[in-house]
Amino acid sequence: MTKSDPAARVARTVTRADLSEAVYQRVGLSRAESAHLVESFLHEVSDTIARGETVKLSSFGSFVVRSKGERIGRNPKTGVEVPITPRRVMVFKPSNLLKARINGLAPADD
């Protein structure tokens, strides 16, 4: 494997601070303004999803809230059946462009 091989890369987590720094570097806002912009964006997305609405980001994907009904689950250790209460879950559906980029089929737009 070479350094340019995607499998050779070490996985890491991108944090809010990383996003703020990227905005600072690319947009030219101050660090405080960049942090505020990232926080405002994430807050708006979170509030929208919490209301049960879909958030669609063009060329990236959609965050969709789905309702799951009550069902019977099983404790894998004991085998005992237990009811699982109804709940809402969030699902991320990547766009076709993001899927292609992940698979190395689309050029990066940096």
QUIBELTA-V357271 format. One record per backbone hydrogen bond with DSSP energy under -1.0 kcal/mol. NH is the residue of the N-H (numbers start at 1). CO is the residue of the C=O. E is the energy in kcal/mol with one decimal. If there is no record, write none. Layout:
{{NH:CO:E} {NH:CO:E}}
This chain:
{{5:2:-1.3} {8:5:-1.6} {9:6:-1.1} {19:15:-2.2} {20:16:-2.8} {21:17:-2.4} {22:18:-2.2} {23:19:-2.2} {24:20:-2.5} {25:21:-2.6} {26:22:-2.5} {27:23:-2.8} {34:30:-2.7} {35:31:-2.5} {36:32:-2.3} {37:33:-2.4} {38:34:-2.4} {39:35:-2.5} {40:36:-2.7} {41:37:-2.4} {42:38:-2.6} {43:39:-2.4} {44:40:-2.3} {45:41:-2.4} {46:42:-2.6} {47:43:-2.7} {48:44:-2.2} {49:45:-2.4} {50:46:-2.6} {51:47:-1.4} {52:49:-1.9} {53:48:-1.9} {55:63:-2.2} {57:61:-3.2} {60:57:-2.3} {61:57:-2.2} {62:93:-2.4} {63:55:-2.9} {64:91:-3.2} {66:89:-3.1} {68:87:-3.5} {71:84:-1.8} {73:82:-3.4} {75:80:-2.8} {79:75:-3.4} {82:73:-2.5} {84:71:-3.7} {87:68:-1.9} {89:66:-2.9} {91:64:-3.2} {93:62:-3.0} {95:60:-2.1} {99:95:-2.5} {100:96:-2.4} {101:97:-2.3} {102:98:-2.6} {103:99:-1.6} {104:101:-1.4} {105:100:-3.2}}
